[in-house]
């Protein structure tokens, strides 16, 4: 069986406070986009994970897809599976690719073996694998708070616009992105700000990680400024970086940005 695990972008991101457990509370809007990994599961003598496409740092044995399989195997009598992952979503780019892969594997296993898990039950499993992992179970725009795993509906629809994503050739570690963050609560919740007309997003929606990441990687800030120069209505870094997305009124081509970066159109 096959699944196409999509990426997400963050429409605004505010780090609001440090938690007692060491994590941070935040406010963001997760929005699904059409950059996809491909996951296939087939019956096998032993469970393994084969990765093709983009290289993923670390050992294959530590891949989050294997962790998702083992998590469900604790509660269900699952036969061994060959997990094949064709990696296309950029790594270290703030796009949630690994979390999406794990969530879609949970959905694949639920369908293939008729486990009978509902959406909430699958989300509960996904939350054990990563803060944003559960988002990809329902895979619809949400306002996220807490660690990024408490969701409520939000009426955001960008289907009438062209979204372009630019991935510079740098990898931003989440720990580095958090290193200069000073948590703060904004005067107005992002859940309210996101309802503003799109033309008003630029002065009102922020990604708190940009100030830290741009200092260390000025080339990422240069991409954002180039996107505004090309006529973007709104542009921002996604998550903790390094990718930058932009929303355009009309279709565009960005040959200058394609020279040194990976550019995804119509996502």
DRENPA-3360 file (N, C-alpha, C; in nm, 2 decimals, always signed):
BEGIN
1 = XXXXXXXX = +0.08/-0.12/+0.00/+0.00/+0.00/+0.00/+0.09/+0.12/+0.00 ~ +0.04/+0.23/-0.07/+0.11/+0.35/-0.08/+0.04/+0.47/-0.01 ~ +0.12/+0.56/+0.04/+0.06/+0.69/+0.09/+0.16/+0.80/+0.05 ~ +0.10/+0.92/+0.03/+0.17/+1.04/-0.01/+0.17/+1.14/+0.10 ~ +0.28/+1.14/+0.18/+0.28/+1.22/+0.30/+0.33/+1.36/+0.26 ~ +0.24/+1.46/+0.29/+0.27/+1.60/+0.25/+0.33/+1.68/+0.36 ~ +0.39/+1.79/+0.32/+0.45/+1.88/+0.42/+0.35/+1.98/+0.47 ~ +0.40/+2.07/+0.56/+0.32/+2.18/+0.62/+0.40/+2.31/+0.62;
9 = XXXXXXXX = +0.34/+2.42/+0.62/+0.41/+2.54/+0.65/+0.34/+2.61/+0.78 ~ +0.41/+2.70/+0.84/+0.36/+2.77/+0.96/+0.32/+2.91/+0.92 ~ +0.19/+2.94/+0.93/+0.15/+3.08/+0.91/+0.15/+3.15/+1.04 ~ +0.27/+3.22/+1.06/+0.29/+3.28/+1.19/+0.34/+3.18/+1.29 ~ +0.43/+3.22/+1.39/+0.48/+3.13/+1.49/+0.53/+3.22/+1.61 ~ +0.46/+3.20/+1.72/+0.50/+3.28/+1.84/+0.54/+3.18/+1.95 ~ +0.66/+3.20/+2.01/+0.70/+3.12/+2.12/+0.66/+3.20/+2.25 ~ +0.56/+3.15/+2.32/+0.49/+3.23/+2.42/+0.55/+3.21/+2.56;
17 = XXXXXXXX = +0.60/+3.09/+2.60/+0.65/+3.07/+2.73/+0.73/+2.94/+2.74 ~ +0.82/+2.93/+2.83/+0.90/+2.81/+2.86/+0.82/+2.73/+2.96 ~ +0.81/+2.60/+2.93/+0.73/+2.51/+3.02/+0.82/+2.45/+3.13 ~ +0.76/+2.40/+3.23/+0.83/+2.33/+3.34/+0.90/+2.20/+3.29 ~ +0.84/+2.14/+3.18/+0.90/+2.02/+3.13/+1.01/+2.04/+3.04 ~ +1.05/+2.17/+3.02/+1.16/+2.20/+2.93/+1.12/+2.23/+2.78 ~ +1.00/+2.20/+2.75/+0.95/+2.24/+2.62/+0.90/+2.38/+2.62 ~ +0.86/+2.43/+2.51/+0.80/+2.57/+2.50/+0.66/+2.56/+2.45;
25 = XXXXXXXX = +0.58/+2.65/+2.50/+0.44/+2.67/+2.45/+0.45/+2.77/+2.33 ~ +0.37/+2.75/+2.23/+0.37/+2.83/+2.12/+0.23/+2.85/+2.06 ~ +0.22/+2.94/+1.97/+0.10/+2.96/+1.89/+0.14/+2.96/+1.74 ~ +0.07/+2.88/+1.66/+0.10/+2.88/+1.52/-0.02/+2.83/+1.44 ~ -0.02/+2.85/+1.31/-0.12/+2.79/+1.23/-0.05/+2.69/+1.13 ~ -0.08/+2.57/+1.14/-0.03/+2.47/+1.05/-0.12/+2.47/+0.92 ~ -0.05/+2.47/+0.81/-0.12/+2.47/+0.68/-0.06/+2.37/+0.59 ~ -0.14/+2.27/+0.54/-0.08/+2.16/+0.46/-0.04/+2.21/+0.32;
33 = XXXXXXXX = +0.07/+2.16/+0.26/+0.11/+2.20/+0.13/+0.15/+2.08/+0.05 ~ +0.15/+2.09/-0.08/+0.17/+1.98/-0.17/+0.31/+1.96/-0.21 ~ +0.40/+1.93/-0.11/+0.53/+1.87/-0.13/+0.52/+1.73/-0.06 ~ +0.55/+1.62/-0.13/+0.52/+1.49/-0.08/+0.63/+1.40/-0.07 ~ +0.64/+1.32/+0.04/+0.72/+1.20/+0.04/+0.62/+1.08/+0.00 ~ +0.68/+0.97/-0.04/+0.60/+0.85/-0.07/+0.64/+0.74/+0.02 ~ +0.54/+0.68/+0.08/+0.56/+0.57/+0.18/+0.49/+0.44/+0.12 ~ +0.56/+0.33/+0.12/+0.50/+0.21/+0.08/+0.53/+0.10/+0.19;
41 = XXXXXXXX = +0.43/+0.02/+0.22/+0.45/-0.09/+0.31/+0.41/-0.22/+0.24 ~ +0.50/-0.32/+0.26/+0.47/-0.45/+0.20/+0.51/-0.56/+0.30 ~ +0.44/-0.67/+0.29/+0.47/-0.78/+0.38/+0.62/-0.83/+0.37 ~ +0.68/-0.86/+0.48/+0.82/-0.90/+0.48/+0.85/-1.00/+0.59 ~ +0.97/-1.06/+0.59/+1.00/-1.16/+0.69/+1.05/-1.08/+0.82 ~ +1.10/-0.96/+0.81/+1.14/-0.88/+0.92/+1.11/-0.73/+0.88 ~ +1.09/-0.66/+0.99/+1.05/-0.51/+0.96/+1.18/-0.43/+0.95 ~ +1.19/-0.37/+0.83/+1.30/-0.28/+0.80/+1.25/-0.16/+0.73;
49 = XXXXXXXX = +1.34/-0.06/+0.72/+1.30/+0.07/+0.66/+1.41/+0.10/+0.55 ~ +1.37/+0.12/+0.43/+1.46/+0.15/+0.32/+1.43/+0.30/+0.28 ~ +1.53/+0.38/+0.28/+1.51/+0.52/+0.24/+1.58/+0.55/+0.11 ~ +1.50/+0.62/+0.02/+1.55/+0.66/-0.11/+1.53/+0.81/-0.12 ~ +1.59/+0.87/-0.22/+1.57/+1.01/-0.24/+1.67/+1.09/-0.16 ~ +1.62/+1.20/-0.09/+1.70/+1.28/-0.01/+1.76/+1.21/+0.11 ~ +1.89/+1.23/+0.14/+1.95/+1.17/+0.25/+1.89/+1.22/+0.38 ~ +1.87/+1.14/+0.48/+1.83/+1.18/+0.61/+1.94/+1.16/+0.71;
57 = XXXXXXXX = +1.98/+1.26/+0.79/+2.08/+1.24/+0.89/+2.05/+1.13/+0.99 ~ +2.15/+1.06/+1.04/+2.13/+0.96/+1.14/+2.11/+0.82/+1.08 ~ +2.09/+0.73/+1.17/+2.08/+0.59/+1.13/+1.94/+0.55/+1.08 ~ +1.93/+0.47/+0.98/+1.80/+0.42/+0.93/+1.72/+0.36/+1.04 ~ +1.79/+0.29/+1.13/+1.73/+0.22/+1.24/+1.66/+0.31/+1.34 ~ +1.69/+0.44/+1.34/+1.63/+0.54/+1.42/+1.52/+0.62/+1.35 ~ +1.49/+0.58/+1.23/+1.39/+0.66/+1.15/+1.25/+0.66/+1.22 ~ +1.19/+0.77/+1.22/+1.06/+0.79/+1.29/+0.95/+0.69/+1.23;
65 = XXXXXXXX = +0.96/+0.65/+1.11/+0.87/+0.55/+1.06/+0.88/+0.42/+1.13 ~ +1.00/+0.37/+1.16/+1.01/+0.25/+1.24/+0.96/+0.27/+1.38 ~ +0.98/+0.39/+1.44/+0.93/+0.42/+1.57/+0.78/+0.41/+1.57 ~ +0.71/+0.47/+1.46/+0.57/+0.46/+1.45/+0.52/+0.32/+1.44 ~ +0.59/+0.24/+1.36/+0.55/+0.10/+1.35/+0.56/+0.02/+1.49 ~ +0.67/+0.04/+1.56/+0.69/-0.02/+1.68/+0.59/+0.02/+1.79 ~ +0.55/+0.15/+1.78/+0.45/+0.20/+1.87/+0.31/+0.13/+1.86 ~ +0.27/+0.11/+1.73/+0.15/+0.04/+1.71/+0.16/-0.11/+1.74;
73 = XXXXXXXX = +0.28/-0.16/+1.72/+0.30/-0.31/+1.74/+0.28/-0.34/+1.88 ~ +0.31/-0.25/+1.97/+0.29/-0.27/+2.12/+0.15/-0.31/+2.15 ~ +0.05/-0.25/+2.07/-0.09/-0.27/+2.10/-0.16/-0.36/+2.00 ~ -0.10/-0.39/+1.89/-0.16/-0.47/+1.79/-0.06/-0.58/+1.74 ~ -0.12/-0.69/+1.69/-0.03/-0.80/+1.64/+0.00/-0.78/+1.50 ~ +0.09/-0.69/+1.47/+0.12/-0.65/+1.33/+0.23/-0.74/+1.28 ~ +0.21/-0.80/+1.16/+0.31/-0.87/+1.09/+0.43/-0.78/+1.04 ~ +0.54/-0.84/+1.02/+0.66/-0.76/+0.97/+0.63/-0.69/+0.84;
81 = XXXXXXXX = +0.68/-0.58/+0.83/+0.66/-0.50/+0.71/+0.79/-0.44/+0.65 ~ +0.81/-0.44/+0.52/+0.91/-0.36/+0.46/+0.86/-0.22/+0.44 ~ +0.92/-0.12/+0.50/+0.88/+0.02/+0.49/+0.98/+0.09/+0.39 ~ +0.92/+0.14/+0.28/+1.01/+0.20/+0.18/+0.96/+0.35/+0.18 ~ +1.06/+0.44/+0.20/+1.03/+0.58/+0.21/+1.11/+0.65/+0.10 ~ +1.04/+0.71/+0.01/+1.10/+0.80/-0.10/+1.09/+0.94/-0.05 ~ +1.21/+1.00/-0.01/+1.22/+1.12/+0.06/+1.23/+1.24/-0.04 ~ +1.13/+1.33/-0.04/+1.13/+1.44/-0.13/+1.12/+1.57/-0.05;
89 = XXXXXXXX = +1.05/+1.57/+0.07/+1.04/+1.69/+0.15/+1.17/+1.72/+0.21 ~ +1.22/+1.85/+0.19/+1.35/+1.89/+0.24/+1.36/+1.86/+0.39 ~ +1.48/+1.82/+0.43/+1.51/+1.79/+0.57/+1.57/+1.92/+0.64 ~ +1.53/+1.94/+0.77/+1.58/+2.06/+0.84/+1.53/+2.19/+0.78 ~ +1.40/+2.18/+0.74/+1.35/+2.30/+0.66/+1.22/+2.36/+0.73 ~ +1.18/+2.30/+0.84/+1.06/+2.35/+0.91/+0.93/+2.31/+0.84 ~ +0.94/+2.20/+0.77/+0.82/+2.15/+0.69/+0.75/+2.03/+0.75 ~ +0.81/+1.98/+0.86/+0.74/+1.86/+0.93/+0.74/+1.73/+0.85;
97 = XXXXXXXX = +0.84/+1.71/+0.76/+0.85/+1.59/+0.68/+0.85/+1.46/+0.76 ~ +0.94/+1.46/+0.86/+0.94/+1.33/+0.94/+0.82/+1.31/+1.01 ~ +0.76/+1.41/+1.07/+0.63/+1.39/+1.14/+0.52/+1.35/+1.05 ~ +0.52/+1.40/+0.93/+0.42/+1.36/+0.83/+0.44/+1.21/+0.79 ~ +0.56/+1.17/+0.77/+0.59/+1.03/+0.74/+0.53/+0.94/+0.84 ~ +0.56/+0.97/+0.97/+0.51/+0.89/+1.08/+0.36/+0.88/+1.08 ~ +0.30/+1.00/+1.07/+0.15/+1.00/+1.08/+0.09/+0.93/+0.96 ~ +0.14/+0.94/+0.84/+0.08/+0.87/+0.73/+0.11/+0.72/+0.74;
105 = XXXXXXXX = +0.22/+0.68/+0.80/+0.24/+0.54/+0.83/+0.14/+0.48/+0.92 ~ +0.11/+0.56/+1.03/+0.00/+0.52/+1.12/-0.13/+0.49/+1.04 ~ -0.16/+0.59/+0.96/-0.29/+0.57/+0.88/-0.28/+0.46/+0.78 ~ -0.16/+0.43/+0.72/-0.15/+0.32/+0.63/-0.17/+0.19/+0.71 ~ -0.11/+0.17/+0.82/-0.12/+0.05/+0.90/-0.27/+0.03/+0.95 ~ -0.33/+0.14/+0.99/-0.47/+0.13/+1.03/-0.56/+0.08/+0.92 ~ -0.53/+0.13/+0.79/-0.61/+0.09/+0.68/-0.58/-0.06/+0.64 ~ -0.45/-0.09/+0.63/-0.41/-0.22/+0.58/-0.46/-0.33/+0.67;
113 = XXXXXXXX = -0.44/-0.31/+0.80/-0.47/-0.42/+0.89/-0.60/-0.40/+0.96 ~ -0.68/-0.30/+0.92/-0.82/-0.28/+0.97/-0.82/-0.28/+1.12 ~ -0.73/-0.19/+1.18/-0.72/-0.17/+1.32/-0.84/-0.11/+1.39 ~ -0.91/-0.03/+1.31/-1.03/+0.03/+1.36/-1.01/+0.16/+1.44 ~ -0.89/+0.22/+1.43/-0.86/+0.34/+1.50/-0.93/+0.46/+1.44 ~ -0.99/+0.54/+1.52/-1.05/+0.66/+1.47/-0.95/+0.77/+1.47 ~ -0.99/+0.89/+1.42/-0.90/+1.00/+1.41/-0.83/+1.04/+1.54 ~ -0.91/+1.05/+1.65/-0.86/+1.09/+1.78/-0.76/+0.99/+1.83;
121 = XXXXXXXX = -0.79/+0.86/+1.81/-0.70/+0.75/+1.86/-0.56/+0.76/+1.78 ~ -0.57/+0.78/+1.65/-0.45/+0.79/+1.57/-0.37/+0.92/+1.61 ~ -0.44/+1.02/+1.64/-0.37/+1.15/+1.69/-0.30/+1.12/+1.82 ~ -0.36/+1.04/+1.91/-0.30/+1.01/+2.04/-0.16/+0.93/+2.02 ~ -0.16/+0.84/+1.92/-0.04/+0.77/+1.89/+0.06/+0.87/+1.83 ~ +0.02/+0.95/+1.74/+0.11/+1.04/+1.67/+0.17/+1.14/+1.77 ~ +0.10/+1.19/+1.87/+0.15/+1.28/+1.97/+0.27/+1.23/+2.04 ~ +0.28/+1.10/+2.05/+0.39/+1.03/+2.12/+0.52/+1.04/+2.04;
129 = XXXXXXXX = +0.51/+1.08/+1.91/+0.62/+1.07/+1.82/+0.68/+1.21/+1.79 ~ +0.60/+1.32/+1.82/+0.65/+1.45/+1.79/+0.53/+1.55/+1.80 ~ +0.57/+1.67/+1.84/+0.46/+1.77/+1.87/+0.37/+1.80/+1.76 ~ +0.42/+1.81/+1.63/+0.34/+1.84/+1.52/+0.29/+1.72/+1.44 ~ +0.33/+1.60/+1.49/+0.29/+1.48/+1.42/+0.14/+1.46/+1.40 ~ +0.07/+1.49/+1.51/-0.07/+1.46/+1.51/-0.15/+1.55/+1.41 ~ -0.09/+1.66/+1.37/-0.16/+1.75/+1.27/-0.18/+1.67/+1.14 ~ -0.09/+1.59/+1.10/-0.10/+1.52/+0.97/-0.20/+1.41/+0.97;
137 = XXXXXXXX = -0.26/+1.37/+1.08/-0.37/+1.27/+1.08/-0.49/+1.33/+1.01 ~ -0.54/+1.44/+1.06/-0.66/+1.50/+0.99/-0.61/+1.59/+0.87 ~ -0.50/+1.65/+0.88/-0.43/+1.71/+0.77/-0.51/+1.83/+0.71 ~ -0.57/+1.91/+0.80/-0.64/+2.03/+0.76/-0.59/+2.15/+0.84 ~ -0.60/+2.27/+0.79/-0.54/+2.39/+0.86/-0.60/+2.40/+1.00 ~ -0.51/+2.42/+1.10/-0.55/+2.43/+1.24/-0.47/+2.54/+1.31 ~ -0.53/+2.60/+1.41/-0.45/+2.68/+1.50/-0.40/+2.58/+1.61 ~ -0.26/+2.59/+1.63/-0.20/+2.50/+1.72/-0.14/+2.57/+1.84;
145 = XXXXXXXX = -0.16/+2.52/+1.96/-0.10/+2.58/+2.08/-0.04/+2.48/+2.17 ~ -0.01/+2.51/+2.29/+0.06/+2.42/+2.38/+0.20/+2.39/+2.32 ~ +0.24/+2.27/+2.31/+0.37/+2.23/+2.25/+0.35/+2.23/+2.10 ~ +0.24/+2.26/+2.05/+0.21/+2.25/+1.91/+0.12/+2.13/+1.88 ~ +0.06/+2.07/+1.98/-0.02/+1.95/+1.97/-0.16/+1.97/+2.02 ~ -0.20/+2.09/+2.05/-0.34/+2.12/+2.09/-0.40/+2.20/+1.97 ~ -0.50/+2.14/+1.91/-0.56/+2.20/+1.78/-0.70/+2.25/+1.80 ~ -0.73/+2.36/+1.72/-0.86/+2.40/+1.70/-0.88/+2.45/+1.56;
153 = XXXXXXXX = -1.00/+2.44/+1.51/-1.02/+2.48/+1.37/-0.99/+2.62/+1.34 ~ -0.95/+2.65/+1.22/-0.93/+2.79/+1.17/-0.96/+2.80/+1.03 ~ -1.04/+2.91/+0.99/-1.09/+2.92/+0.86/-0.99/+2.99/+0.77 ~ -0.88/+2.92/+0.72/-0.78/+2.97/+0.63/-0.79/+2.89/+0.51 ~ -0.80/+2.96/+0.39/-0.80/+2.89/+0.26/-0.72/+2.97/+0.16 ~ -0.61/+2.92/+0.13/-0.52/+2.98/+0.03/-0.52/+2.92/-0.11 ~ -0.63/+2.85/-0.14/-0.63/+2.77/-0.26/-0.64/+2.87/-0.38 ~ -0.68/+2.99/-0.36/-0.69/+3.08/-0.47/-0.56/+3.16/-0.50;
161 = XXXXXXXX = -0.45/+3.12/-0.43/-0.32/+3.19/-0.45/-0.22/+3.09/-0.49 ~ -0.10/+3.14/-0.54/+0.01/+3.05/-0.56/+0.10/+3.06/-0.44 ~ +0.13/+2.94/-0.39/+0.23/+2.94/-0.28/+0.36/+2.88/-0.34 ~ +0.47/+2.95/-0.32/+0.60/+2.91/-0.36/+0.69/+2.89/-0.24 ~ +0.77/+2.78/-0.24/+0.86/+2.76/-0.13/+1.00/+2.75/-0.18 ~ +1.09/+2.82/-0.11/+1.24/+2.82/-0.14/+1.32/+2.76/-0.03 ~ +1.40/+2.66/-0.06/+1.48/+2.59/+0.04/+1.63/+2.62/+0.00 ~ +1.69/+2.71/+0.08/+1.84/+2.73/+0.06/+1.92/+2.61/+0.10;
169 = XXXXXXXX = +2.04/+2.60/+0.06/+2.12/+2.48/+0.09/+2.18/+2.49/+0.23 ~ +2.10/+2.51/+0.33/+2.15/+2.51/+0.47/+2.05/+2.43/+0.55 ~ +2.10/+2.37/+0.66/+2.01/+2.29/+0.75/+2.01/+2.36/+0.88 ~ +1.90/+2.40/+0.94/+1.88/+2.46/+1.06/+1.84/+2.36/+1.17 ~ +1.93/+2.34/+1.27/+1.89/+2.25/+1.38/+1.79/+2.33/+1.47 ~ +1.69/+2.25/+1.52/+1.59/+2.31/+1.60/+1.65/+2.38/+1.73 ~ +1.75/+2.31/+1.78/+1.82/+2.36/+1.90/+1.88/+2.50/+1.88 ~ +1.94/+2.51/+1.76/+2.00/+2.64/+1.73/+1.90/+2.75/+1.71;
177 = XXXXXXXX = +1.78/+2.71/+1.65/+1.68/+2.81/+1.64/+1.62/+2.86/+1.77 ~ +1.61/+2.77/+1.87/+1.56/+2.80/+2.00/+1.66/+2.88/+2.09 ~ +1.79/+2.87/+2.05/+1.90/+2.92/+2.14/+1.89/+3.07/+2.17 ~ +1.83/+3.15/+2.08/+1.82/+3.29/+2.11/+1.68/+3.34/+2.13 ~ +1.59/+3.25/+2.15/+1.45/+3.28/+2.17/+1.42/+3.33/+2.31 ~ +1.35/+3.44/+2.32/+1.30/+3.49/+2.45/+1.15/+3.48/+2.44 ~ +1.09/+3.38/+2.51/+0.94/+3.37/+2.50/+0.87/+3.49/+2.54 ~ +0.76/+3.52/+2.48/+0.68/+3.63/+2.51/+0.54/+3.61/+2.46;
185 = XXXXXXXX = +0.44/+3.67/+2.53/+0.30/+3.66/+2.48/+0.26/+3.79/+2.41 ~ +0.22/+3.77/+2.29/+0.18/+3.89/+2.21/+0.04/+3.94/+2.26 ~ +0.01/+4.07/+2.23/-0.11/+4.13/+2.28/-0.23/+4.07/+2.22 ~ -0.22/+4.02/+2.09/-0.34/+3.96/+2.02/-0.30/+3.82/+1.98 ~ -0.39/+3.73/+2.00/-0.37/+3.59/+1.97/-0.35/+3.57/+1.82 ~ -0.27/+3.48/+1.78/-0.25/+3.45/+1.63/-0.38/+3.40/+1.58 ~ -0.47/+3.34/+1.66/-0.59/+3.29/+1.61/-0.68/+3.40/+1.56 ~ -0.66/+3.52/+1.62/-0.74/+3.64/+1.57/-0.66/+3.70/+1.45;
193 = XXXXXXXX = -0.53/+3.71/+1.46/-0.45/+3.78/+1.36/-0.47/+3.71/+1.22 ~ -0.48/+3.58/+1.23/-0.49/+3.50/+1.10/-0.62/+3.53/+1.02 ~ -0.72/+3.59/+1.09/-0.84/+3.62/+1.03/-0.83/+3.76/+0.95 ~ -0.72/+3.83/+0.97/-0.71/+3.96/+0.89/-0.70/+3.93/+0.74 ~ -0.73/+4.03/+0.66/-0.72/+4.01/+0.52/-0.57/+3.98/+0.49 ~ -0.55/+3.90/+0.38/-0.41/+3.86/+0.35/-0.32/+3.98/+0.33 ~ -0.37/+4.08/+0.28/-0.28/+4.20/+0.25/-0.23/+4.26/+0.38 ~ -0.29/+4.23/+0.50/-0.25/+4.28/+0.63/-0.16/+4.18/+0.71;
201 = XXXXXXXX = -0.13/+4.07/+0.65/-0.05/+3.97/+0.72/+0.09/+4.02/+0.74 ~ +0.15/+4.09/+0.64/+0.29/+4.12/+0.64/+0.33/+4.20/+0.77 ~ +0.25/+4.31/+0.81/+0.29/+4.38/+0.93/+0.25/+4.32/+1.06 ~ +0.17/+4.21/+1.05/+0.10/+4.16/+1.17/+0.14/+4.02/+1.21 ~ +0.18/+3.93/+1.11/+0.21/+3.79/+1.14/+0.36/+3.78/+1.14 ~ +0.42/+3.72/+1.25/+0.56/+3.70/+1.27/+0.59/+3.56/+1.29 ~ +0.72/+3.52/+1.26/+0.78/+3.40/+1.30/+0.89/+3.43/+1.40 ~ +0.88/+3.40/+1.53/+0.97/+3.44/+1.63/+1.11/+3.38/+1.60;
209 = XXXXXXXX = +1.12/+3.27/+1.53/+1.25/+3.21/+1.50/+1.33/+3.29/+1.40 ~ +1.27/+3.38/+1.32/+1.34/+3.45/+1.22/+1.46/+3.53/+1.28 ~ +1.43/+3.60/+1.39/+1.54/+3.69/+1.44/+1.66/+3.61/+1.48 ~ +1.65/+3.49/+1.53/+1.76/+3.41/+1.57/+1.83/+3.35/+1.45 ~ +1.74/+3.29/+1.36/+1.80/+3.22/+1.25/+1.86/+3.31/+1.15 ~ +1.80/+3.42/+1.12/+1.86/+3.52/+1.02/+1.99/+3.57/+1.06 ~ +2.02/+3.58/+1.19/+2.15/+3.62/+1.24/+2.26/+3.52/+1.20 ~ +2.23/+3.39/+1.21/+2.33/+3.29/+1.18/+2.33/+3.25/+1.04;
217 = XXXXXXXX = +2.21/+3.27/+0.97/+2.21/+3.23/+0.83/+2.14/+3.35/+0.75 ~ +2.22/+3.45/+0.72/+2.17/+3.57/+0.65/+2.12/+3.54/+0.51 ~ +2.16/+3.42/+0.45/+2.11/+3.39/+0.32/+1.96/+3.35/+0.32 ~ +1.91/+3.31/+0.44/+1.77/+3.28/+0.45/+1.69/+3.41/+0.45 ~ +1.74/+3.51/+0.52/+1.68/+3.64/+0.52/+1.68/+3.70/+0.38 ~ +1.79/+3.68/+0.31/+1.80/+3.73/+0.17/+1.69/+3.67/+0.08 ~ +1.66/+3.54/+0.10/+1.56/+3.47/+0.03/+1.42/+3.54/+0.05 ~ +1.39/+3.56/+0.18/+1.27/+3.63/+0.22/+1.25/+3.77/+0.15;
225 = XXXXXXXX = +1.36/+3.84/+0.16/+1.35/+3.98/+0.09/+1.34/+3.97/-0.06 ~ +1.40/+3.87/-0.12/+1.39/+3.85/-0.26/+1.25/+3.81/-0.30 ~ +1.18/+3.74/-0.22/+1.04/+3.70/-0.25/+0.95/+3.82/-0.24 ~ +0.98/+3.91/-0.15/+0.90/+4.03/-0.14/+0.93/+4.12/-0.26 ~ +1.06/+4.12/-0.30/+1.09/+4.20/-0.42/+1.02/+4.15/-0.55 ~ +0.99/+4.02/-0.55/+0.93/+3.96/-0.66/+0.77/+3.98/-0.66 ~ +0.73/+4.04/-0.55/+0.58/+4.07/-0.55/+0.50/+3.99/-0.46 ~ +0.56/+3.92/-0.36/+0.49/+3.83/-0.27/+0.40/+3.92/-0.18;
233 = XXXXXXXX = +0.28/+3.87/-0.16/+0.19/+3.94/-0.06/+0.23/+3.91/+0.08 ~ +0.28/+3.79/+0.10/+0.33/+3.76/+0.24/+0.44/+3.65/+0.22 ~ +0.54/+3.66/+0.30/+0.65/+3.57/+0.30/+0.70/+3.55/+0.44 ~ +0.74/+3.43/+0.47/+0.79/+3.40/+0.61/+0.87/+3.27/+0.61 ~ +0.96/+3.25/+0.70/+1.02/+3.13/+0.73/+0.92/+3.03/+0.78 ~ +0.93/+2.90/+0.75/+0.84/+2.80/+0.80/+0.90/+2.73/+0.92 ~ +0.83/+2.72/+1.03/+0.88/+2.66/+1.15/+1.01/+2.72/+1.20 ~ +1.11/+2.63/+1.23/+1.24/+2.68/+1.28/+1.34/+2.69/+1.16;
241 = XXXXXXXX = +1.29/+2.69/+1.04/+1.38/+2.70/+0.92/+1.42/+2.57/+0.87 ~ +1.49/+2.58/+0.75/+1.54/+2.69/+0.68/+1.46/+2.74/+0.56 ~ +1.35/+2.67/+0.53/+1.27/+2.71/+0.41/+1.19/+2.84/+0.43 ~ +1.17/+2.91/+0.32/+1.09/+3.03/+0.32/+0.98/+3.01/+0.22 ~ +0.86/+3.04/+0.26/+0.74/+3.03/+0.16/+0.69/+3.17/+0.14 ~ +0.63/+3.18/+0.02/+0.57/+3.31/-0.02/+0.43/+3.29/-0.08 ~ +0.34/+3.38/-0.06/+0.21/+3.37/-0.12/+0.20/+3.48/-0.22 ~ +0.17/+3.44/-0.35/+0.16/+3.53/-0.46/+0.01/+3.54/-0.51;
249 = XXXXXXXX = -0.03/+3.65/-0.56/-0.16/+3.67/-0.63/-0.16/+3.59/-0.76 ~ -0.05/+3.59/-0.83/-0.05/+3.53/-0.97/+0.06/+3.43/-0.98 ~ +0.06/+3.35/-1.08/+0.17/+3.26/-1.10/+0.30/+3.33/-1.13 ~ +0.41/+3.28/-1.08/+0.54/+3.34/-1.10/+0.65/+3.24/-1.13 ~ +0.76/+3.28/-1.19/+0.88/+3.20/-1.20/+0.99/+3.28/-1.14 ~ +1.08/+3.21/-1.07/+1.19/+3.28/-1.00/+1.32/+3.22/-1.04 ~ +1.36/+3.25/-1.16/+1.49/+3.19/-1.21/+1.61/+3.23/-1.13 ~ +1.62/+3.35/-1.08/+1.73/+3.39/-1.00/+1.74/+3.31/-0.87;
257 = XXXXXXXX = +1.63/+3.29/-0.80/+1.63/+3.21/-0.68/+1.66/+3.06/-0.71 ~ +1.63/+3.02/-0.83/+1.65/+2.88/-0.86/+1.80/+2.85/-0.88 ~ +1.89/+2.95/-0.89/+2.03/+2.93/-0.92/+2.10/+2.86/-0.80 ~ +2.06/+2.90/-0.68/+2.13/+2.85/-0.56/+2.04/+2.78/-0.46 ~ +1.91/+2.77/-0.49/+1.82/+2.71/-0.40/+1.73/+2.61/-0.47 ~ +1.66/+2.53/-0.39/+1.56/+2.44/-0.44/+1.42/+2.52/-0.43 ~ +1.35/+2.54/-0.55/+1.23/+2.61/-0.55/+1.11/+2.52/-0.58 ~ +1.01/+2.52/-0.50/+0.89/+2.44/-0.53/+0.77/+2.54/-0.56;
265 = XXX = +0.71/+2.52/-0.67/+0.60/+2.60/-0.72/+0.46/+2.54/-0.70 ~ +0.36/+2.62/-0.69/+0.22/+2.57/-0.69/+0.20/+2.46/-0.58 ~ +0.25/+2.49/-0.46/+0.23/+2.39/-0.35/+0.11/+2.42/-0.27;
% end
